[in-house]
Amino acid sequence: MSVADFYERLSPFYHLIYQDWAASMQRQASQLDSVIRELWGDRIKTVLDAACGVGTQAIGLAQLGYRVAASDISPVPLERAKREAASRGVAVTFSLADLRALSSGHSTTFDLVIACDNSIPHLLSDDEIRAAFREMYSCTADGGGCLVSVRDYDPSEAGTKVVPYGLRTDGERRFVVFQVWEYQGPIYNLAMYFVEDAGGPECTTHVMRSRYYAVPVVRLVELMTEGGFHDVRRIDGRFFQPLIVGFKNGEA
Ligand SMILES: C[S@@+](CC[C@H](N)C(=O)[O-])C[C@H]1O[C@@H](n2cnc3c(N)ncnc32)[C@H](O)[C@@H]1O
């Protein structure tokens, strides 16, 4: 299953990853805003969310007053993001673009280029990730920077594990949500399950499958640096995942 196919199947359920997606959007935007202001003052006006998905960060940041463009490789979540932004009266410019060819999808530069919630590890090798960071660098204005958030992978992890998300209700519908990971070296196969229980004798299981590269944060810091950014660093305790930030000229 391609990344786009995985997110096509996941898109209608995406909000169920969170207990309260709307509240998470607001919380994530205000946490990112606090880090952005601390590192760049009020220099950041325009943001490119280069892996926007259904718009969790893009919509929240636009609601805070940033001018946001948002792209993704997967068309179906992009369509949902457009609807979610429109229903909230939020202006975001959405487009299709691959992180590895980001500059061909965007003709201007942005003060900040972001890719949050573990989008980067969909790229399955150091070469692909380095290429993506180079493209993010090309799309960044002088004095601006890059910010990504990722899972904090344990490099010694191997084998198979279940990652529980919990019980979710969606109107009258009830779901049990979990993932199964199966490692093959540093790459793992992921299956995401939404078990829908309508109270009868049978349940309906919605499953979607993808692959991730369990790349350690320390390696991503090196790869972002090789992509052109300077003073690249890890920031903990400010977002639900570790943040990695880097700068383009001007700032440190
Ligand atoms: C876990 S989702 C996060 C989406 C969004 N940041 C959010 O939190 O709602 C990861 C996203 O990365 C996107 N993605 C994966 N590989 C990509 C690539 N090569 N170029 C652009 N987007 C990509 C997927 O399509 C998906 O929307």
The ligand as an SDF file (V2000), in Angstrom:
LIG
                    3D

 27 29  0  0  0  0  0  0  0  0999 V2000
    1.0240   11.3060   10.2580 C   0  0  0  0  0  0  0  0  0  0  0  0
    0.5210   12.2870    8.9010 S   0  0  0  0  0  0  0  0  0  0  0  0
    0.6620   13.9050    9.6030 C   0  0  0  0  0  0  0  0  0  0  0  0
   -0.1270   14.9330    8.8180 C   0  0  0  0  0  0  0  0  0  0  0  0
   -0.2540   16.2950    9.5150 C   0  0  0  0  0  0  0  0  0  0  0  0
    1.0350   16.8860    9.7720 N   0  0  0  0  0  0  0  0  0  0  0  0
   -1.0800   16.1480   10.7650 C   0  0  0  0  0  0  0  0  0  0  0  0
   -0.5120   16.0820   11.8730 O   0  0  0  0  0  0  0  0  0  0  0  0
   -2.3170   16.0740   10.6340 O   0  0  0  0  0  0  0  0  0  0  0  0
    1.9390   12.2060    7.8100 C   0  0  0  0  0  0  0  0  0  0  0  0
    1.7340   12.9340    6.4890 C   0  0  0  0  0  0  0  0  0  0  0  0
    2.9580   12.9110    5.7440 O   0  0  0  0  0  0  0  0  0  0  0  0
    2.6030   12.8580    4.3790 C   0  0  0  0  0  0  0  0  0  0  0  0
    3.7450   12.4150    3.5880 N   0  0  0  0  0  0  0  0  0  0  0  0
    4.3840   11.2200    3.6490 C   0  0  0  0  0  0  0  0  0  0  0  0
    5.3690   11.1790    2.7170 N   0  0  0  0  0  0  0  0  0  0  0  0
    5.3430   12.3750    2.0760 C   0  0  0  0  0  0  0  0  0  0  0  0
    6.1170   12.9470    1.0200 C   0  0  0  0  0  0  0  0  0  0  0  0
    7.0960   12.2600    0.4210 N   0  0  0  0  0  0  0  0  0  0  0  0
    5.8260   14.2060    0.6290 N   0  0  0  0  0  0  0  0  0  0  0  0
    4.8140   14.9170    1.2200 C   0  0  0  0  0  0  0  0  0  0  0  0
    4.0460   14.4170    2.2040 N   0  0  0  0  0  0  0  0  0  0  0  0
    4.3090   13.1700    2.6330 C   0  0  0  0  0  0  0  0  0  0  0  0
    1.4440   11.8730    4.3530 C   0  0  0  0  0  0  0  0  0  0  0  0
    0.7230   11.9250    3.1620 O   0  0  0  0  0  0  0  0  0  0  0  0
    0.6630   12.3130    5.5930 C   0  0  0  0  0  0  0  0  0  0  0  0
   -0.3200   13.2560    5.2840 O   0  0  0  0  0  0  0  0  0  0  0  0
  1  2  1  0
  2  3  1  0
  2 10  1  0
  3  4  1  0
  4  5  1  0
  5  6  1  0
  5  7  1  0
  7  8  2  0
  7  9  1  0
 10 11  1  0
 11 12  1  0
 11 26  1  0
 12 13  1  0
 13 14  1  0
 13 24  1  0
 14 15  1  0
 14 23  1  0
 15 16  2  0
 16 17  1  0
 17 18  1  0
 17 23  2  0
 18 19  1  0
 18 20  2  0
 20 21  1  0
 21 22  2  0
 22 23  1  0
 24 25  1  0
 24 26  1  0
 26 27  1  0
M  CHG  2   2   1   9  -1
M  END
$$$$
